[in-house]
Amino acid sequence: MSNPYRLWEIQQRSNTGPYCDEDDFLPKIFTPKLKGIIKKYEIKYDPERLIPVDDDLADRVWQAGWELFREVGLYNTDTHRIIKVSDEEIKEALYMASDRYWVGAGKDAVLWKHRRVEDTEPPFCLFSPDCTCSEELHYSMCLAFLKEPLLDGFCAPILENSIGLKIRSASPFEINGCTQHIYNLRLAARQVGRPGVFLVAVGTAEHDSGQIAVSNNEWGVRTTDARIIGTLTEFKTADTMLNRVVHCCQYGCYSGNLTGPIYGGWCGGSEGIAVALVAYSLNGLCIYGSIFNQHFPFHLNWGSNTTRELLWPIASAGQAMARNSKLLYTSNGFSNAGPMTEMVFYETACHALVSTVTGWHLWEMASARNKYRNRATPLEARIGMEVGHAAARQGMTRDKANEIALKLLVRYEDRAADAPMGKEYQECYDVATALPTQEHFDMYRRVKDELSDMGIEFPY
Amino acid sequence: MLLKELSDAVESGDRDRSEILAGKLMDEGADPLQTISSLTEVMGGIGERFSRLEIFLPEMMQSGEAMAAAVAVFTPKLKKEEGGSSKGKVVLGTVKGDLHEIGKNIVKLMLEANVFQVKDLGVDVDPLNFIKEAVAMDADVIAASSLMTTTMPHQKEIIEILKDKGMRDKYKVVIGGAPTTQEWADEIGADLYCPDAGSASQKITEILKK
């Protein structure tokens, strides 16, 4: 399905769905329902087993996610009504969904396909630093990422300033920043010889006006690119999000549903995160008309997802969706450590490995918890994508991946709370050439050799 | 004995039982301030467990509601006897253009559990509204959360408007939210930066003592 599912019938439910006081939605509807569903489907987190191999568990997580989405729906904070979707509609939307899409344009177009558990097809590699960056570094960072050989798609860092002026959401400054963002991207893509590369843009736009302002096939975000449309945590939306849904549908570009269920928040623990990831994916399909779901579950205190309580739900939900649907979904890593630390390489490798063998595509890497300006580089993302390619190509089993992932966890898990922030982009990359410093590259190479010794068969 | 039962009710998040037990305690002539102080300690322990994620947000919220129900029972008597016992008045919200609320809601809960009077303005709050509500409430603190880098400038706007109105010294301005930092707080001249929701009530208590 490249068309949105029953666009106006669904949108109208913002006006006609059941009324609910916003204060009641999460504590009185969402969380009690989620707790009951976890119990009903007997979903139980096992901290000793990062990657479950129980197919029945995966199927129960799928059923639980389906039931959660059907029962809870999506709350519109502007109309105070719940958009609900029936079983029959979910089935119809899943039937209509395509398992593959051509994204990007011309020679740079890539076929993005659904993956299965232990699939030997490599994951789609969406590189993204996710962080904000200084205006003077934005173009160089775009170049550096777009130079990455395994890159299938790119989401650029977020501008904080444009022509020296602080960008303020929903203001003229944001529209100006969005224009600069896409011009930098398009020029960088052309200069590295990938003019048609698939872009997910523009992250600088927090408001719908910024997104809509840069839809243009000649100079802006093209119809072969994608936009990210967020779901508010948890299971809430607003007209500013739904405006984007309608715009993407009518403009004709792709969209991805962005969700970040919080471990320790309204979802509770690992089981709740696994179930919510499935439910959010059905939301992306049925209500947002998205071709992919972009998930970044994260730890309430640390803002990361590379520790076991987050890796387990990623592995469980990935298998649930791989076995029971044709959906596309990216696993967005959030590391504790920052660039040019061995820890960030271990964390990214582990996140990518667990995600790859459980059916996910990769979206790497929000370094240093995605909190600090300029603290992300392509090299940590590269190691994740290389792990993903290698694990798929060698047909790595969940058991083997679990064994390696546990070894990797030993190297960083106890440092999650006080992880090193690492360095900023300009300290580990030559800004003019957009290439890593020797010191940075050597660290990457050392960790890659170590991963190789653990059993990951890199082709180069 | 009743106080222990009330503490247990707060800990288990049993709002109805908490309200009933508070009523019984009041009928027995319990000192409202001492009772609330005991419950604040209980809530502090719950906050500690939440900060280690031994319990999760829904459980903490339930405990917070149970405590609020108990405090509400004592409030009329407290006002009569003590002229109010609030540690301070806070207007709280997420800034304009930003729809995120979880961190802000945790701060609200912890402030209320620590006997602050809180006016929650919700999300997507215009900078001027923070100030108007602070004036209306005669607040001590304006607390503004931002979860997006492009909405952080609205935290600065609050401070700038306060300066333009000649009211900067009247309120402590507290900021927080995932992308914010101490560096940003210093840059915009905020009085306090809270790195996480859990520590906000303690930090706000400290700056109000100064």
Interface residues (C-beta under 8 A of the other chain):
Chain A: L26 P27 T31 T77 T132 I158 E160 K166 I167 R168 S169 A170 E174 G177 T204 E206 H207 L232 T233 K236 A238 T240 I262 Y263 G264 G265 W266 G268 G269 H299 L300 N301 G303 N370 K371 Y372
Chain B: F50 S51 L53 F56 L57 P58 M61 Q62 K96 G97 D98 L99 H100 I102 V123 M148 T149 T150 T151 P153 H154 A178 P179 T181 D196
